[in-house]
Amino acid sequence: MVPTNHGSWVWWLGPFAIGTAAGGRPAGDAAALFIAALAGFLVHHPAAIAVKAATRRRAPADLGPALVWVALFALAAASAVPCLVWHGHARVLWLALPGAIVFALHLVLVARRRERRQLAIEILEGGVLALAAPAAYAVSGGLRDAEGWVLWALCWVQTAGAIVNVFVQLPPRPVPSTGLASSARPETPPPARVRPRLPLGALSLALQLLGLVLVASFAVAGEAPWWALGPFAIVAVEALGNVCLLYTSDAA
């Protein structure tokens, strides 16, 4: 029932906390939204297990328990709908639509055994989970719709940069076996295998710099505190360090 990719928790918990704080007046609606968002996040793992079991990537016995958890999480998410609708937050439910589309696309990739190291899909998933920011902002008393979407954009930019940062640090994919004897294979990979990761490092750095520029612009306009630059600066320094390490490795 618990997702194995533990780092993705912050992709929605962070935006949810930010949106709630920016709204300023959380109440029971925020609690209902939290339950729905948590259930929507947790359903990802058992649904993937169910698809794997149905496509014989896992034992058929895993299908039943996985479907039970899918049903329980779906029921928990649906239980929040009447509360949100009753208190005039029905429009927040539309934010689940892009999540359902990206979720379905992920399950298709799982069925085709192609879900690993899909950078574009993970960035899309980060954007979908960042929708917790405008949703939490709306149900917590936020009065300006544009502010909620600004929070979403900032959260997505930082998440996307962090995701690319992780991909930069991943080792290259193993070279498929050609059937040659081990003595005929080179002992070390050619330096060219380092170079394709340099554009990823540059993309990560560019995303973090974009976030810094956006936050600085809002701070100058009086729409954001200057300390909000801190989280973006931390990840930007990491991205810069990764690019420097890749360049050094390539040069070596």
N, C-alpha and C positions, 0 to 999 in steps of 0.2 A: 504493500500500500504506500510505502514511502519512496519517492523518487531517488534514484541512485546518483543523479547529477546534483550534488548538494549545493554547488555554487550558484545554481539558478534561483535559489530561494530569495536572494537579495534582488533579483530582477523585478519582483513584484512587491516584496515587503518594503523595499526602499521607496519606490514611487507611492505606495499606499500611505506610508508614514508622512511623506512630504506633502501629498495632497491633503491629508487630514489636518496637518499642522497649518497649511496655508489657508484652508477653509475656516479654521478657527473655532468652529462650534460643533464638534462631533457629538452625536447622540445615538439613539438606538438604531437609526438608519445606517450609521457607519459600522455598527456591529453586524448588522444583517449583510451589508456589502462585504465585510471581511470574511464572513462564513462562506458566502458565495464565491469570492475570489480564491479562498483557500481550497474549497472543494474543486473548483475549476482547475486549479494548479495540480492538486493531488491526483485527479482522474487521469492525468497524462500517463503515469507509470503503469497502472493496471490495464489501461486500454492498449498500450504498446505490448504488454505481455499477452493479452488476449489475441492480438493480431499475430504475434510470433507463434503462439500455440496453434492458431488456425492455419498458419502456413508451414507448420512442422519445423519451426526454428526452436521450439521448446516442447517439452512433454505435453501431450494432449490433456493430461490431468491438470495442468495449470490453467486451462481455459475456464473451467467452472468458477474457481475462487476469484480469478481476475474479473469475470463478468459480475460477480457479486459486489466486488468493490466498486466497479464502474457504476452499478445501479445505486449503491449507497451514496457515493459522492454526487451523482446526478440528483438524487433526492434531496441531499443537503443543500445543493446550489438552488434547486427549485423552491425550497422552503423560504428563501429570502425574497423571492419575487413578489408575493402579496404585500409584504411590508414595504418594499420600495415603491410599488404601484400606489398603495394606499396613501403614502405620504408625498405623492407628487414627483417621484423620481423615476418614472417609467422610462424616460429618455436614456437613462444610464444603461438600461438593458440592451440598447442598440450597440453598445461597445463590446458586447459578447459576440457579435456577428463576425468581425475580422478574426477574433480568436478562434471561432469554430472553423473558419476557412483554413487558417494556418495549421490548426490541429489536424484537420482532415488530410491536408497535404503531407504532414509529418507521418501520419499513419500509412499513407500510400508508399512513402519511402521505406517505412519499416517493412511493409509487405514485400517490397522489392529488394530488401537487404541493402539499402543505399542510404540509411539514415545517418551514418557516422561521418563526421568531418564535413558537414554541409554548412559552409559558412553563411551563405545567403539565407538559408532557412533559420539558422540560429539568430541571425540579426533580426529577421522578421519576428521570430518568437520573442526576442527582447523588446521589440516595439509593441507587440501585442500585450505583453505583461506590463509594460510601462503605462498602458491605458488605465492602470489602477490609480495613477495620479489624478487625471481629470475626473474619474469616477468618484474617488474619495473626496476630492475638492468639492464636487457638486453636492454630495450628501452631507457634507460637514459645514454647510453654510456659506460656501463660496458664492460671491455675487457676480463675478465677472467671468464669463465663459472663456474669454480669450486667455485669461490667466491660467486656467486649467490646462489649456492646450500648450501654452508656453512651458509649463511644468513637464508635460508629456514629452515635448521635443527635447528638453534638456536632459531628462532621464534617459531617453532613447539614445541620444548622442553619446552620453557617458557609457551606457551599457554596450552599445555597438563598439565603441573604442576598446572597452575591456574584453569583449569577445574576440576581436581581432588580435588583441594583445596575447590572449591565450593561444590562438592559432599560430601566432608567430613563434611561440615557445615550444610548440609541439614538434617532436622529431619528424623528419621526413618519412613518408610512407615507405615501407619496405619494398625493395625491388622484387617482383615475382621471380620465382625460380625458373631457370632456363634449362635445367637438366644437366648443366655442366658440372664437372667435378669441382670440389671446393678449391682445389689448387689453381683452377683456371679463373677463379673469380678474384677481382681486386680486393685487397684487404681493407682498404678505406674507400668511402664513397668519393666521387670526384667533387671538386669545389663547386662545380656548377649547380649542385643540388642545394647549395645555400642561397644562391641568388634569387630564386623565385620567392623566397620569404621576405626579401627586402621590400618589394612593393607593399606587402601586407603590413610591415612595420611602418612604412610611410603613411599608409591609410589609417592605421591606428593613431599615429601622431597627429595626422590632419584632423581626425574626428575630435580628439581631445583639445586641440588648439581651437577648433570651431566652438566647442563648449566654453572654453575660456573667453573667447571673444564675445559670445552671446551673453554670458553672465556679466562680464565687464560692461557691456552696453546697457544691460538692465540696471546695473549698479550706478552707472553715471546718470541714468534717467531717474534714479530714485525708486526703482521698482524692485530692487533686490539688495540685500546686505552684501557688503564687500567680502565678508567671510565665506560667502557661498563659492568664492573662487577656490577655496581650499581643496574640496574633493576632486575638482577637475585638475588642479595643479599636481596633486599626488599621482594620479593615473597618467598625466602627461609626462611627468618625470620618468615613470616606469617605461612608458612607450619610447621615450628618447633613449633610455638605457638599452632597451632591446634593439633599437636600430643601430646604436653604436656597437653593440656586441656582434650583431650580424655582419656589419661592415668590416669589423676587425677580423672575424672568422673567415669572411670571403677573401680579404686581402692576404690572410695567412695561407 
